[in-house]
Amino acid sequence: MKKTQSELESRIVTGAHGVAAEEDHFSMGKVLAVGIGSLVLFGIGGLGAYGILTHAEKEAQPDGPAPTPAAIGQYEIGIVNQRLFDVDSHALTKISAQQLALKNGWGEKPGQVVHMPIDQAMDSVIAAKGIPPVPAVQSPPSTPPAPPPQSKRNPY
């Protein structure tokens, strides 16, 4: 029986452990043609999409883009604060000052106390009820406790 062209060209490769495998046969020209063809097709599609985009922009704005308003870039437009939240640290400072004023009972004018501070009010309510004050919570020890001693016998 006559061997085919691929059988004539095939070569048996034997690996290190005696496993035999046949060499792969593929046409590198076909692989490159498919790759280059797909890149060309992608490029043509990209250029077509760009053309559609520019045509739609000209149709929507025939005189070009609108000029930038003069108010852009100002700190505040109308009554709206225009700063980015990530950059603005003023808000954190203002909120912490308001919380401190509420806690201490401060009023609008410096040194003016509008109400008793919350901590003092709570202490006076507790004292009026005759309940002894609870000591402040202590922080846990900074060093972790020692592990329990292990027996020398292996449980497994």
C-alpha positions in Angstrom: 0.0 0.0 0.0 1.3 3.4 -0.9 1.8 6.0 1.8 0.2 9.4 1.6 2.2 12.7 1.6 1.5 13.4 5.3 2.6 9.9 6.2 5.8 10.3 4.3 6.5 13.7 5.9 5.5 12.6 9.4 8.2 11.8 11.8 7.7 9.9 15.0 9.2 11.6 18.0 9.9 9.5 21.1 10.0 11.3 24.4 12.3 10.7 27.4 10.0 8.1 28.9 9.4 6.1 25.7 6.1 7.9 24.7 5.8 8.2 21.0 4.1 11.2 19.4 3.7 12.4 15.9 4.9 15.8 14.8 2.3 18.5 14.3 1.7 19.6 10.7 0.2 23.0 10.2 0.7 25.7 7.6 2.3 28.8 9.1 1.2 30.8 6.1 -2.4 30.1 6.8 -2.0 31.1 10.4 -0.4 34.4 9.5 -3.0 35.1 6.8 -5.8 34.7 9.4 -4.0 36.9 11.9 -3.2 39.7 9.4 -6.7 39.5 7.9 -8.3 39.9 11.3 -6.1 42.9 12.1 -7.0 44.5 8.8 -10.7 43.9 9.4 -10.5 45.4 12.9 -8.7 48.5 11.5 -11.4 49.0 8.8 -14.1 48.6 11.5 -12.4 51.2 13.7 -12.0 53.7 10.8 -15.7 53.2 10.0 -16.8 53.8 13.6 -14.7 57.0 13.7 -16.3 58.2 10.5 -19.8 57.6 11.9 -18.9 59.4 15.1 -17.5 62.5 13.4 -20.6 62.6 11.1 -23.0 62.4 14.1 -21.1 65.1 15.9 -21.3 67.5 12.9 -24.9 66.7 12.6 -25.7 67.3 16.3 -23.5 70.5 16.6 -23.0 72.1 13.2 -21.3 75.2 14.7 -18.8 73.1 16.7 -18.8 72.6 20.5 -20.4 75.2 22.7 -18.0 77.7 24.4 -17.0 77.0 28.0 -19.1 79.0 30.5 -17.3 81.7 32.4 -18.4 80.4 35.7 -16.6 77.1 35.3 -13.7 76.8 37.6 -15.1 79.1 40.3 -15.2 77.8 43.9 -19.0 78.3 44.1 -21.6 78.7 41.4 -24.9 80.0 42.8 -25.1 78.4 46.2 -23.6 75.1 45.1 -20.1 74.3 46.3 -18.1 73.1 43.3 -15.1 71.5 45.1 -14.4 67.8 44.7 -15.2 65.8 47.8 -11.8 64.0 47.7 -9.9 67.3 47.7 -12.2 69.2 50.1 -11.0 68.9 53.7 -13.0 72.0 54.8 -16.2 69.9 55.2 -14.5 67.4 57.7 -13.2 70.3 59.7 -16.6 72.0 59.8 -18.4 68.8 60.8 -16.0 68.0 63.6 -16.3 71.5 64.9 -20.1 71.2 64.9 -20.0 67.9 66.7 -17.6 69.3 69.3 -19.9 72.3 69.9 -22.9 70.1 70.3 -21.1 67.8 72.7 -19.9 70.8 74.8 -23.2 72.7 74.6 -21.7 75.8 73.0 -23.8 78.4 71.4 -23.3 80.8 68.5 -21.1 83.2 70.4 -17.7 82.1 71.7 -17.9 81.1 75.4 -21.7 81.0 75.4 -23.1 77.7 76.8 -26.6 77.1 75.6 -27.1 73.8 77.4 -25.3 71.5 79.8 -22.8 69.2 78.0 -24.3 65.8 77.3 -21.7 64.0 79.5 -22.6 66.1 82.5 -26.3 65.8 81.9 -26.0 62.0 81.8 -23.9 62.0 85.0 -26.5 64.2 86.8 -29.4 61.9 85.7 -27.5 58.9 87.0 -26.7 60.6 90.2 -30.3 61.7 90.7 -31.5 58.1 90.3 -28.9 56.9 92.9 -27.1 54.6 90.6 -23.3 54.4 91.2 -21.3 55.6 88.2 -19.7 52.9 86.1 -15.9 53.0 85.8 -14.4 53.8 82.5 -13.8 50.9 80.2 -10.2 49.8 80.2 -8.4 48.8 77.0 -7.4 45.2 76.7 -3.9 44.3 77.6 -1.4 45.0 74.8 0.3 41.6 75.0 -1.7 38.5 74.0 -2.2 35.8 76.7 0.2 32.9 76.6 -1.1 29.8 74.9 -2.1 26.9 77.1 0.5 24.3 77.7 0.4 21.3 75.4 0.8 17.8 76.4 3.7 15.8 74.9 1.4 13.1 73.8 0.3 13.3 70.2 -3.6 13.1 70.0 -3.5 11.7 66.4 
